[in-house]
Amino acid sequence: MSPAIPPARLDLQGTATLIFNTNAGGSETCSPDHLVEELHKLGFRPVYRATDSEDDLERALTDVHGTVFVAGGDGTIRAAAVHLAGRPDITLGVIPMGTANNIGRMLGVQGHPLEVVASYRNALIQPFDVGRVTAPWGEDLFLEACGCGAFADVMAEYDPEEGKSPVRAAQALSSALREFEPVTVALSLDGEALPEMPYVLLEVMNTKATGPRLRMATSADTQDGLLDVIRIAAHEREGVLAYLAALARDDFEDLPSVQATQARVIDIPYHGQAFHIDGEVRPPEQGGMGNVRIEVWPGALQVLVPSTEDLSSDTEHQVSA
């Protein structure tokens, strides 16, 4: 692995674009006017663009440049990042206003939106890897995770209208791990074929957590050019309480039944099983056949992280979720 490049500091000059999702979970606690005022204090000339749909977001990002601040939940941040991936001239600043805020937590960005903006005064710029999926249904990008198995089925049935509760999600996942009937696949990691095996869980993680704050890849790093492959073979599954306890302790990878491997390219045979791409589900397709290739796109994004006084503590931004 090549030596890490020292992070650059944010240049607090020029125009910054503020993308504000008026439908985000915490949007009632902070107005775009307040965020614009805080960005002014940093030295920017902010331009505010409201969005409440995918079409609005696409229009808002067509001609942006420099620094783009996105205020919203993980879904809004992902949607913006998909449009901005591969743009080295763009720096993305996350202002978490959702419920899980997996992406913000991974970057050490937490707190009230105005506090988050203020924390960017001495911000550093670092690369952020993105996952790229090529599948029979088309192409996708993900920031958090992609996978099939029990969690994809949970995502397909999980009703966010009941509240995005990590506890409820953990219980649903544990129950699914016990009852899920897996498809047998011959997984391939970086061109090395593994023995054909039925998996109840097969997750390719870029961040530590996905969904409603389920931390299944406790050692994931979004700037290492690798994806974390988390899997549980059907014959090795443990009891529901073991998985619940491990998720609560934040040591899911340490369970005897959990295999964790890093790879750059993952090939999963497609037999029509359901997949999830971050919070979106690609539903099962009866009779579907083909291959799902998942690969890392190193440094596809440039993102802001709050500065720490001691830059030698290069893991300070990897906070617990």
ZADO-1210 file (C-alpha; in nm, 4 decimals, padded with zeros to 6 digits):
<atoms>
<atom x="00.0000" y="00.0000" z="00.0000" code="MET" pos="1"/>
<atom x="00.1404" y="00.3418" z="-00.0924" code="SER" pos="2"/>
<atom x="00.2283" y="00.5885" z="00.1869" code="PRO" pos="3"/>
<atom x="-00.0539" y="00.8145" z="00.3008" code="ALA" pos="4"/>
<atom x="-00.0521" y="01.1638" z="00.1514" code="ILE" pos="5"/>
<atom x="-00.0756" y="01.4370" z="00.4175" code="PRO" pos="6"/>
<atom x="-00.4246" y="01.5922" z="00.4080" code="PRO" pos="7"/>
<atom x="-00.4697" y="01.9417" z="00.2677" code="ALA" pos="8"/>
<atom x="-00.6492" y="02.2170" z="00.4566" code="ARG" pos="9"/>
<atom x="-00.9734" y="02.3742" z="00.3437" code="LEU" pos="10"/>
<atom x="-00.9319" y="02.7090" z="00.1680" code="ASP" pos="11"/>
<atom x="-01.1957" y="02.9374" z="00.3209" code="LEU" pos="12"/>
<atom x="-01.2259" y="03.1583" z="00.0156" code="GLN" pos="13"/>
<atom x="-01.4620" y="03.1908" z="-00.2745" code="GLY" pos="14"/>
<atom x="-01.8058" y="03.0485" z="-00.3350" code="THR" pos="15"/>
<atom x="-01.9512" y="02.7527" z="-00.1499" code="ALA" pos="16"/>
<atom x="-02.2747" y="02.5795" z="-00.2465" code="THR" pos="17"/>
<atom x="-02.5156" y="02.4742" z="00.0286" code="LEU" pos="18"/>
<atom x="-02.7500" y="02.1888" z="-00.0616" code="ILE" pos="19"/>
<atom x="-03.0288" y="02.1665" z="00.1951" code="PHE" pos="20"/>
<atom x="-03.2801" y="01.8841" z="00.2062" code="ASN" pos="21"/>
<atom x="-03.6003" y="02.0318" z="00.3431" code="THR" pos="22"/>
<atom x="-03.7325" y="01.6799" z="00.4153" code="ASN" pos="23"/>
<atom x="-03.4387" y="01.5681" z="00.6330" code="ALA" pos="24"/>
<atom x="-03.5150" y="01.4419" z="00.9817" code="GLY" pos="25"/>
<atom x="-03.3514" y="01.7353" z="01.1616" code="GLY" pos="26"/>
<atom x="-03.4347" y="02.0121" z="00.9176" code="SER" pos="27"/>
<atom x="-03.6762" y="02.1718" z="01.1625" code="GLU" pos="28"/>
<atom x="-03.3932" y="02.2367" z="01.4122" code="THR" pos="29"/>
<atom x="-03.1871" y="02.4547" z="01.1799" code="CYS" pos="30"/>
<atom x="-03.2853" y="02.6753" z="00.8873" code="SER" pos="31"/>
<atom x="-03.0811" y="02.7194" z="00.5685" code="PRO" pos="32"/>
<atom x="-03.0526" y="03.0900" z="00.6538" code="ASP" pos="33"/>
<atom x="-02.8685" y="03.0009" z="00.9740" code="HIS" pos="34"/>
<atom x="-02.6327" y="02.7696" z="00.7846" code="LEU" pos="35"/>
<atom x="-02.5671" y="03.0362" z="00.5206" code="VAL" pos="36"/>
<atom x="-02.4855" y="03.2850" z="00.7975" code="GLU" pos="37"/>
<atom x="-02.2424" y="03.0383" z="00.9580" code="GLU" pos="38"/>
<atom x="-02.0723" y="02.9758" z="00.6232" code="LEU" pos="39"/>
<atom x="-02.0364" y="03.3520" z="00.5815" code="HIS" pos="40"/>
<atom x="-01.8574" y="03.3593" z="00.9162" code="LYS" pos="41"/>
<atom x="-01.6054" y="03.1072" z="00.7838" code="LEU" pos="42"/>
<atom x="-01.5242" y="03.3385" z="00.4922" code="GLY" pos="43"/>
<atom x="-01.7276" y="03.1781" z="00.2145" code="PHE" pos="44"/>
<atom x="-01.9733" y="03.3402" z="-00.0238" code="ARG" pos="45"/>
<atom x="-02.2404" y="03.0714" z="00.0060" code="PRO" pos="46"/>
<atom x="-02.5040" y="02.9974" z="-00.2534" code="VAL" pos="47"/>
<atom x="-02.8109" y="02.8172" z="-00.1162" code="TYR" pos="48"/>
<atom x="-02.9971" y="02.5593" z="-00.3235" code="ARG" pos="49"/>
<atom x="-03.2986" y="02.3821" z="-00.1753" code="ALA" pos="50"/>
<atom x="-03.3786" y="02.0240" z="-00.2732" code="THR" pos="51"/>
<atom x="-03.6615" y="01.7915" z="-00.1860" code="ASP" pos="52"/>
<atom x="-03.6345" y="01.5415" z="-00.4714" code="SER" pos="53"/>
<atom x="-03.3744" y="01.3608" z="-00.6825" code="GLU" pos="54"/>
<atom x="-03.4522" y="01.5853" z="-00.9802" code="ASP" pos="55"/>
<atom x="-03.4015" y="01.8964" z="-00.7678" code="ASP" pos="56"/>
<atom x="-03.0679" y="01.7627" z="-00.6471" code="LEU" pos="57"/>
<atom x="-02.9446" y="01.6831" z="-00.9968" code="GLU" pos="58"/>
<atom x="-03.0300" y="02.0355" z="-01.1128" code="ARG" pos="59"/>
<atom x="-02.8684" y="02.1912" z="-00.8069" code="ALA" pos="60"/>
<atom x="-02.5391" y="02.0120" z="-00.8712" code="LEU" pos="61"/>
<atom x="-02.5099" y="02.0619" z="-01.2470" code="THR" pos="62"/>
<atom x="-02.2744" y="02.3611" z="-01.2364" code="ASP" pos="63"/>
<atom x="-02.1221" y="02.3511" z="-00.8863" code="VAL" pos="64"/>
<atom x="-01.7517" y="02.3911" z="-00.8203" code="HIS" pos="65"/>
<atom x="-01.5234" y="02.4346" z="-00.5216" code="GLY" pos="66"/>
<atom x="-01.6785" y="02.3351" z="-00.1889" code="THR" pos="67"/>
<atom x="-02.0249" y="02.1801" z="-00.1700" code="VAL" pos="68"/>
<atom x="-02.1922" y="02.1473" z="00.1706" code="PHE" pos="69"/>
<atom x="-02.4763" y="01.8956" z="00.1851" code="VAL" pos="70"/>
<atom x="-02.7208" y="01.9186" z="00.4761" code="ALA" pos="71"/>
<atom x="-02.9383" y="01.6112" z="00.5148" code="GLY" pos="72"/>
<atom x="-02.9446" y="01.2460" z="00.6083" code="GLY" pos="73"/>
<atom x="-02.7376" y="00.9605" z="00.4676" code="ASP" pos="74"/>
<atom x="-02.9739" y="00.9259" z="00.1709" code="GLY" pos="75"/>
<atom x="-02.9326" y="01.2893" z="00.0659" code="THR" pos="76"/>
<atom x="-02.5567" y="01.2760" z="00.1183" code="ILE" pos="77"/>
<atom x="-02.5302" y="00.9572" z="-00.0868" code="ARG" pos="78"/>
<atom x="-02.7411" y="01.1011" z="-00.3683" code="ALA" pos="79"/>
<atom x="-02.5209" y="01.4108" z="-00.3830" code="ALA" pos="80"/>
<atom x="-02.2013" y="01.2067" z="-00.3630" code="ALA" pos="81"/>
<atom x="-02.3114" y="00.9885" z="-00.6550" code="VAL" pos="82"/>
<atom x="-02.3360" y="01.3026" z="-00.8697" code="HIS" pos="83"/>
<atom x="-02.0024" y="01.4403" z="-00.7439" code="LEU" pos="84"/>
<atom x="-01.7931" y="01.1194" z="-00.7528" code="ALA" pos="85"/>
<atom x="-01.4891" y="01.1465" z="-00.9764" code="GLY" pos="86"/>
<atom x="-01.4809" y="01.5283" z="-00.9534" code="ARG" pos="87"/>
<atom x="-01.1408" y="01.6150" z="-00.8018" code="PRO" pos="88"/>
<atom x="-01.2308" y="01.9839" z="-00.8275" code="ASP" pos="89"/>
<atom x="-01.5137" y="01.9392" z="-00.5757" code="ILE" pos="90"/>
<atom x="-01.4755" y="01.9123" z="-00.1977" code="THR" pos="91"/>
<atom x="-01.7750" y="01.7688" z="-00.0126" code="LEU" pos="92"/>
<atom x="-01.8682" y="01.8969" z="00.3322" code="GLY" pos="93"/>
<atom x="-02.1207" y="01.6821" z="00.5194" code="VAL" pos="94"/>
<atom x="-02.3734" y="01.8468" z="00.7537" code="ILE" pos="95"/>
<atom x="-02.5598" y="01.5500" z="00.9079" code="PRO" pos="96"/>
<atom x="-02.9288" y="01.6100" z="00.9720" code="MET" pos="97"/>
<atom x="-03.0691" y="01.2586" z="00.9559" code="GLY" pos="98"/>
<atom x="-03.1133" y="00.9758" z="01.2040" code="THR" pos="99"/>
<atom x="-02.8338" y="00.7235" z="01.1524" code="ALA" pos="100"/>
<atom x="-02.5741" y="00.9646" z="01.0063" code="ASN" pos="101"/>
<atom x="-02.3350" y="00.6777" z="00.9305" code="ASN" pos="102"/>
<atom x="-02.1284" y="00.8846" z="00.6891" code="ILE" pos="103"/>
<atom x="-02.0918" y="01.1811" z="00.9225" code="GLY" pos="104"/>
<atom x="-01.9972" y="00.9572" z="01.2136" code="ARG" pos="105"/>
<atom x="-01.7333" y="00.7864" z="01.0013" code="MET" pos="106"/>
<atom x="-01.5759" y="01.1266" z="00.9358" code="LEU" pos="107"/>
<atom x="-01.6013" y="01.2472" z="01.2951" code="GLY" pos="108"/>
<atom x="-01.8708" y="01.4980" z="01.1986" code="VAL" pos="109"/>
<atom x="-02.1337" y="01.5108" z="01.4713" code="GLN" pos="110"/>
<atom x="-02.3421" y="01.7636" z="01.6602" code="GLY" pos="111"/>
<atom x="-02.5873" y="02.0417" z="01.5844" code="HIS" pos="112"/>
<atom x="-02.5633" y="02.1550" z="01.2199" code="PRO" pos="113"/>
<atom x="-02.4336" y="02.5017" z="01.3170" code="LEU" pos="114"/>
<atom x="-02.1649" y="02.3417" z="01.5344" code="GLU" pos="115"/>
<atom x="-02.0687" y="02.1153" z="01.2455" code="VAL" pos="116"/>
<atom x="-02.0219" y="02.4116" z="01.0113" code="VAL" pos="117"/>
<atom x="-01.8139" y="02.5941" z="01.2726" code="ALA" pos="118"/>
<atom x="-01.5951" y="02.2845" z="01.3160" code="SER" pos="119"/>
<atom x="-01.4893" y="02.3146" z="00.9510" code="TYR" pos="120"/>
<atom x="-01.2943" y="02.6367" z="01.0173" code="ARG" pos="121"/>
<atom x="-00.9628" y="02.4449" z="01.0176" code="ASN" pos="122"/>
<atom x="-01.0929" y="02.1450" z="00.8270" code="ALA" pos="123"/>
<atom x="-00.8740" y="01.8957" z="00.6453" code="LEU" pos="124"/>
<atom x="-00.9490" y="01.7442" z="00.3059" code="ILE" pos="125"/>
<atom x="-00.9144" y="01.3692" z="00.2703" code="GLN" pos="126"/>
<atom x="-01.0037" y="01.1137" z="00.0027" code="PRO" pos="127"/>
<atom x="-01.3142" y="00.9013" z="00.0469" code="PHE" pos="128"/>
<atom x="-01.3469" y="00.5714" z="-00.1387" code="ASP" pos="129"/>
<atom x="-01.6700" y="00.4764" z="-00.3135" code="VAL" pos="130"/>
<atom x="-01.7992" y="00.1304" z="-00.4027" code="GLY" pos="131"/>
<atom x="-01.8921" y="00.0637" z="-00.7637" code="ARG" pos="132"/>
<atom x="-02.1393" y="-00.2103" z="-00.8644" code="VAL" pos="133"/>
<atom x="-02.1862" y="-00.3632" z="-01.2073" code="THR" pos="134"/>
<atom x="-02.4806" y="-00.6038" z="-01.2145" code="ALA" pos="135"/>
<atom x="-02.7504" y="-00.7468" z="-01.4428" code="PRO" pos="136"/>
<atom x="-02.9823" y="-00.4653" z="-01.3325" code="TRP" pos="137"/>
<atom x="-02.7276" y="-00.1930" z="-01.4237" code="GLY" pos="138"/>
<atom x="-02.4611" y="00.0118" z="-01.2457" code="GLU" pos="139"/>
<atom x="-02.4681" y="00.1576" z="-00.8952" code="ASP" pos="140"/>
<atom x="-02.2428" y="00.3456" z="-00.6549" code="LEU" pos="141"/>
<atom x="-02.2473" y="00.3138" z="-00.2776" code="PHE" pos="142"/>
<atom x="-02.0897" y="00.4982" z="00.0136" code="LEU" pos="143"/>
<atom x="-02.1731" y="00.2584" z="00.2966" code="GLU" pos="144"/>
<atom x="-02.2363" y="-00.0974" z="00.1859" code="ALA" pos="145"/>
<atom x="-02.3741" y="-00.3354" z="-00.0722" code="CYS" pos="146"/>
<atom x="-02.4757" y="-00.6944" z="-00.0146" code="GLY" pos="147"/>
<atom x="-02.7169" y="-00.9817" z="-00.0333" code="CYS" pos="148"/>
<atom x="-02.8519" y="-01.2274" z="00.2175" code="GLY" pos="149"/>
<atom x="-03.0381" y="-01.1686" z="00.5398" code="ALA" pos="150"/>
<atom x="-02.9616" y="-00.7975" z="00.5704" code="PHE" pos="151"/>
<atom x="-03.0809" y="-00.7262" z="00.2168" code="ALA" pos="152"/>
<atom x="-03.4048" y="-00.9030" z="00.3036" code="ASP" pos="153"/>
<atom x="-03.4312" y="-00.7002" z="00.6239" code="VAL" pos="154"/>
<atom x="-03.3811" y="-00.3826" z="00.4222" code="MET" pos="155"/>
<atom x="-03.6546" y="-00.4925" z="00.1827" code="ALA" pos="156"/>
<atom x="-03.8998" y="-00.5357" z="00.4714" code="GLU" pos="157"/>
<atom x="-03.7747" y="-00.2646" z="00.7108" code="TYR" pos="158"/>
<atom x="-04.0320" y="00.0112" z="00.7432" code="ASP" pos="159"/>
<atom x="-03.8650" y="00.3460" z="00.8200" code="PRO" pos="160"/>
<atom x="-04.2072" y="00.4944" z="00.8950" code="GLU" pos="161"/>
<atom x="-04.1912" y="00.3058" z="01.2261" code="GLU" pos="162"/>
<atom x="-03.8741" y="00.4968" z="01.3163" code="GLY" pos="163"/>
<atom x="-03.5130" y="00.4280" z="01.2245" code="LYS" pos="164"/>
<atom x="-03.4269" y="00.2492" z="01.5461" code="SER" pos="165"/>
<atom x="-03.0851" y="00.0749" z="01.5653" code="PRO" pos="166"/>
<atom x="-03.2296" y="-00.1546" z="01.8329" code="VAL" pos="167"/>
<atom x="-03.5251" y="-00.2567" z="01.6173" code="ARG" pos="168"/>
<atom x="-03.2944" y="-00.3027" z="01.3182" code="ALA" pos="169"/>
<atom x="-03.0529" y="-00.5188" z="01.5180" code="ALA" pos="170"/>
<atom x="-03.3406" y="-00.7355" z="01.6352" code="GLN" pos="171"/>
<atom x="-03.4702" y="-00.7691" z="01.2794" code="ALA" pos="172"/>
<atom x="-03.1243" y="-00.8630" z="01.1512" code="LEU" pos="173"/>
<atom x="-03.0705" y="-01.1198" z="01.4259" code="SER" pos="174"/>
<atom x="-03.4076" y="-01.2775" z="01.3573" code="SER" pos="175"/>
<atom x="-03.3350" y="-01.2871" z="00.9845" code="ALA" pos="176"/>
<atom x="-02.9969" y="-01.4528" z="01.0427" code="LEU" pos="177"/>
<atom x="-03.1774" y="-01.7314" z="01.2266" code="ARG" pos="178"/>
<atom x="-03.4523" y="-01.7873" z="00.9708" code="GLU" pos="179"/>
<atom x="-03.3012" y="-01.6852" z="00.6355" code="PHE" pos="180"/>
<atom x="-03.2678" y="-01.9542" z="00.3677" code="GLU" pos="181"/>
<atom x="-02.9518" y="-01.8650" z="00.1727" code="PRO" pos="182"/>
<atom x="-02.8533" y="-01.9028" z="-00.1888" code="VAL" pos="183"/>
<atom x="-02.5325" y="-02.0992" z="-00.2451" code="THR" pos="184"/>
<atom x="-02.2674" y="-01.8927" z="-00.4256" code="VAL" pos="185"/>
<atom x="-01.9019" y="-01.9284" z="-00.5252" code="ALA" pos="186"/>
<atom x="-01.7626" y="-01.5961" z="-00.4067" code="LEU" pos="187"/>
<atom x="-01.4489" y="-01.4513" z="-00.5683" code="SER" pos="188"/>
<atom x="-01.2177" y="-01.2014" z="-00.3946" code="LEU" pos="189"/>
<atom x="-00.9601" y="-01.0243" z="-00.6121" code="ASP" pos="190"/>
<atom x="-00.9824" y="-01.3066" z="-00.8653" code="GLY" pos="191"/>
<atom x="-00.9411" y="-01.5853" z="-00.6083" code="GLU" pos="192"/>
<atom x="-01.2399" y="-01.8196" z="-00.6116" code="ALA" pos="193"/>
<atom x="-01.3633" y="-01.9390" z="-00.2730" code="LEU" pos="194"/>
<atom x="-01.5396" y="-02.2728" z="-00.2202" code="PRO" pos="195"/>
<atom x="-01.9085" y="-02.2680" z="-00.3075" code="GLU" pos="196"/>
<atom x="-02.1035" y="-02.1998" z="00.0091" code="MET" pos="197"/>
<atom x="-02.4437" y="-02.0806" z="00.1303" code="PRO" pos="198"/>
<atom x="-02.4147" y="-01.7488" z="00.3155" code="TYR" pos="199"/>
<atom x="-02.6822" y="-01.6063" z="00.5413" code="VAL" pos="200"/>
<atom x="-02.4989" y="-01.2730" z="00.5410" code="LEU" pos="201"/>
<atom x="-02.2774" y="-01.1296" z="00.2675" code="LEU" pos="202"/>
<atom x="-02.1967" y="-00.7602" z="00.3064" code="GLU" pos="203"/>
<atom x="-01.9356" y="-00.5544" z="00.1238" code="VAL" pos="204"/>
<atom x="-01.8662" y="-00.2578" z="00.3520" code="MET" pos="205"/>
<atom x="-01.6987" y="00.0749" z="00.2837" code="ASN" pos="206"/>
<atom x="-01.7971" y="00.2361" z="00.6151" code="THR" pos="207"/>
<atom x="-01.8135" y="00.0776" z="00.9585" code="LYS" pos="208"/>
<atom x="-02.1935" y="00.0954" z="00.9750" code="ALA" pos="209"/>
<atom x="-02.4841" y="00.0784" z="00.7356" code="THR" pos="210"/>
<atom x="-02.8596" y="00.1081" z="00.7570" code="GLY" pos="211"/>
<atom x="-02.9895" y="00.2215" z="01.0951" code="PRO" pos="212"/>
<atom x="-02.6396" y="00.2399" z="01.2472" code="ARG" pos="213"/>
<atom x="-02.5544" y="-00.1327" z="01.2340" code="LEU" pos="214"/>
<atom x="-02.1763" y="-00.1574" z="01.2796" code="ARG" pos="215"/>
<atom x="-02.0817" y="-00.4792" z="01.1032" code="MET" pos="216"/>
<atom x="-01.7332" y="-00.3742" z="00.9841" code="ALA" pos="217"/>
<atom x="-01.5665" y="-00.2300" z="01.2909" code="THR" pos="218"/>
<atom x="-01.2270" y="-00.1903" z="01.1194" code="SER" pos="219"/>
<atom x="-01.3429" y="-00.0350" z="00.7902" code="ALA" pos="220"/>
<atom x="-01.1507" y="00.2670" z="00.6600" code="ASP" pos="221"/>
<atom x="-01.2899" y="00.4846" z="00.3812" code="THR" pos="222"/>
<atom x="-00.9489" y="00.5931" z="00.2532" code="GLN" pos="223"/>
<atom x="-00.7533" y="00.2663" z="00.2380" code="ASP" pos="224"/>
<atom x="-00.8529" y="00.1661" z="-00.1177" code="GLY" pos="225"/>
<atom x="-01.0126" y="-00.1542" z="00.0115" code="LEU" pos="226"/>
<atom x="-01.3597" y="-00.2878" z="00.0860" code="LEU" pos="227"/>
<atom x="-01.4414" y="-00.5062" z="00.3868" code="ASP" pos="228"/>
<atom x="-01.6223" y="-00.8305" z="00.3024" code="VAL" pos="229"/>
<atom x="-01.8300" y="-00.9505" z="00.5989" code="ILE" pos="230"/>
<atom x="-01.9886" y="-01.2926" z="00.5671" code="ARG" pos="231"/>
<atom x="-02.1538" y="-01.5647" z="00.7736" code="ILE" pos="232"/>
<atom x="-02.1814" y="-01.9161" z="00.6348" code="ALA" pos="233"/>
<atom x="-02.5180" y="-02.0832" z="00.6854" code="ALA" pos="234"/>
<atom x="-02.3770" y="-02.3801" z="00.8781" code="HIS" pos="235"/>
<atom x="-02.1880" y="-02.1516" z="01.1187" code="GLU" pos="236"/>
<atom x="-02.4667" y="-01.9151" z="01.2185" code="ARG" pos="237"/>
<atom x="-02.5011" y="-01.8468" z="01.5900" code="GLU" pos="238"/>
<atom x="-02.7946" y="-01.7661" z="01.8126" code="GLY" pos="239"/>
<atom x="-02.9882" y="-01.4412" z="01.7958" code="VAL" pos="240"/>
<atom x="-02.8579" y="-01.3220" z="02.1330" code="LEU" pos="241"/>
<atom x="-02.4959" y="-01.3608" z="02.0216" code="ALA" pos="242"/>
<atom x="-02.5490" y="-01.1248" z="01.7279" code="TYR" pos="243"/>
<atom x="-02.7475" y="-00.8745" z="01.9339" code="LEU" pos="244"/>
<atom x="-02.4775" y="-00.8675" z="02.2005" code="ALA" pos="245"/>
<atom x="-02.1983" y="-00.8302" z="01.9442" code="ALA" pos="246"/>
<atom x="-02.3710" y="-00.5383" z="01.7722" code="LEU" pos="247"/>
<atom x="-02.4217" y="-00.3725" z="02.1107" code="ALA" pos="248"/>
<atom x="-02.0559" y="-00.4281" z="02.2085" code="ARG" pos="249"/>
<atom x="-01.9312" y="-00.3143" z="01.8668" code="ASP" pos="250"/>
<atom x="-01.7301" y="-00.6317" z="01.8069" code="ASP" pos="251"/>
<atom x="-01.9399" y="-00.8018" z="01.5395" code="PHE" pos="252"/>
<atom x="-01.6293" y="-00.9070" z="01.3447" code="GLU" pos="253"/>
<atom x="-01.4964" y="-01.0964" z="01.6489" code="ASP" pos="254"/>
<atom x="-01.7771" y="-01.3514" z="01.6529" code="LEU" pos="255"/>
<atom x="-01.6600" y="-01.7036" z="01.5570" code="PRO" pos="256"/>
<atom x="-01.9175" y="-01.7252" z="01.2779" code="SER" pos="257"/>
<atom x="-01.8193" y="-01.3935" z="01.1154" code="VAL" pos="258"/>
<atom x="-01.5506" y="-01.3946" z="00.8459" code="GLN" pos="259"/>
<atom x="-01.3982" y="-01.0567" z="00.7598" code="ALA" pos="260"/>
<atom x="-01.1712" y="-01.0110" z="00.4571" code="THR" pos="261"/>
<atom x="-01.0523" y="-00.7070" z="00.2648" code="GLN" pos="262"/>
<atom x="-01.0549" y="-00.6955" z="-00.1144" code="ALA" pos="263"/>
<atom x="-01.0587" y="-00.4540" z="-00.4065" code="ARG" pos="264"/>
<atom x="-01.2816" y="-00.6552" z="-00.6394" code="VAL" pos="265"/>
<atom x="-01.5602" y="-00.8900" z="-00.5297" code="ILE" pos="266"/>
<atom x="-01.7594" y="-01.1100" z="-00.7675" code="ASP" pos="267"/>
<atom x="-02.0881" y="-01.2603" z="-00.6464" code="ILE" pos="268"/>
<atom x="-02.2828" y="-01.4980" z="-00.8721" code="PRO" pos="269"/>
<atom x="-02.6325" y="-01.3632" z="-00.9288" code="TYR" pos="270"/>
<atom x="-02.9237" y="-01.6049" z="-00.9003" code="HIS" pos="271"/>
<atom x="-03.1957" y="-01.3433" z="-00.8735" code="GLY" pos="272"/>
<atom x="-03.1412" y="-01.2801" z="-00.5006" code="GLN" pos="273"/>
<atom x="-03.2213" y="-00.9406" z="-00.3464" code="ALA" pos="274"/>
<atom x="-02.9366" y="-00.6906" z="-00.3056" code="PHE" pos="275"/>
<atom x="-02.9205" y="-00.3627" z="-00.1226" code="HIS" pos="276"/>
<atom x="-02.7142" y="-00.0619" z="-00.2330" code="ILE" pos="277"/>
<atom x="-02.6818" y="00.1530" z="00.0801" code="ASP" pos="278"/>
<atom x="-03.0461" y="00.2153" z="00.1727" code="GLY" pos="279"/>
<atom x="-03.1907" y="00.1165" z="-00.1650" code="GLU" pos="280"/>
<atom x="-03.3042" y="-00.2361" z="-00.2478" code="VAL" pos="281"/>
<atom x="-03.2736" y="-00.4170" z="-00.5783" code="ARG" pos="282"/>
<atom x="-03.5592" y="-00.6672" z="-00.5356" code="PRO" pos="283"/>
<atom x="-03.5293" y="-01.0364" z="-00.6126" code="PRO" pos="284"/>
<atom x="-03.5797" y="-01.1390" z="-00.9737" code="GLU" pos="285"/>
<atom x="-03.7121" y="-01.4875" z="-01.0367" code="GLN" pos="286"/>
<atom x="-03.4900" y="-01.6711" z="-01.2837" code="GLY" pos="287"/>
<atom x="-03.2258" y="-01.3991" z="-01.2753" code="GLY" pos="288"/>
<atom x="-02.8733" y="-01.5067" z="-01.3721" code="MET" pos="289"/>
<atom x="-02.5371" y="-01.3388" z="-01.4130" code="GLY" pos="290"/>
<atom x="-02.2664" y="-01.1816" z="-01.1996" code="ASN" pos="291"/>
<atom x="-02.2515" y="-00.8892" z="-00.9574" code="VAL" pos="292"/>
<atom x="-01.9105" y="-00.7230" z="-00.9543" code="ARG" pos="293"/>
<atom x="-01.8344" y="-00.4901" z="-00.6658" code="ILE" pos="294"/>
<atom x="-01.5116" y="-00.2907" z="-00.6754" code="GLU" pos="295"/>
<atom x="-01.3581" y="-00.0047" z="-00.4865" code="VAL" pos="296"/>
<atom x="-01.3170" y="00.3341" z="-00.6517" code="TRP" pos="297"/>
<atom x="-01.0273" y="00.4757" z="-00.4501" code="PRO" pos="298"/>
<atom x="-01.0498" y="00.8430" z="-00.3610" code="GLY" pos="299"/>
<atom x="-01.3602" y="00.9019" z="-00.5734" code="ALA" pos="300"/>
<atom x="-01.4580" y="01.1867" z="-00.3411" code="LEU" pos="301"/>
<atom x="-01.2712" y="01.4597" z="-00.1554" code="GLN" pos="302"/>
<atom x="-01.4374" y="01.5220" z="00.1807" code="VAL" pos="303"/>
<atom x="-01.3934" y="01.7553" z="00.4758" code="LEU" pos="304"/>
<atom x="-01.3030" y="01.6304" z="00.8235" code="VAL" pos="305"/>
<atom x="-01.2758" y="01.8496" z="01.1319" code="PRO" pos="306"/>
<atom x="-00.9166" y="01.9236" z="01.2239" code="SER" pos="307"/>
<atom x="-00.7600" y="01.7982" z="01.5446" code="THR" pos="308"/>
<atom x="-00.4909" y="01.9938" z="01.7284" code="GLU" pos="309"/>
<atom x="-00.2510" y="01.7015" z="01.7056" code="ASP" pos="310"/>
<atom x="-00.2429" y="01.5900" z="01.3407" code="LEU" pos="311"/>
<atom x="-00.0290" y="01.2899" z="01.4381" code="SER" pos="312"/>
<atom x="-00.3460" y="01.1363" z="01.5828" code="SER" pos="313"/>
<atom x="-00.4521" y="01.0338" z="01.2357" code="ASP" pos="314"/>
<atom x="-00.7308" y="00.8098" z="01.3627" code="THR" pos="315"/>
<atom x="-00.9130" y="01.0741" z="01.5640" code="GLU" pos="316"/>
<atom x="-01.1713" y="01.1234" z="01.2911" code="HIS" pos="317"/>
<atom x="-01.2679" y="00.7552" z="01.2957" code="GLN" pos="318"/>
<atom x="-01.5106" y="00.7992" z="01.5855" code="VAL" pos="319"/>
<atom x="-01.7418" y="00.5359" z="01.7217" code="SER" pos="320"/>
<atom x="-02.0932" y="00.5332" z="01.5864" code="ALA" pos="321"/>
</atoms>
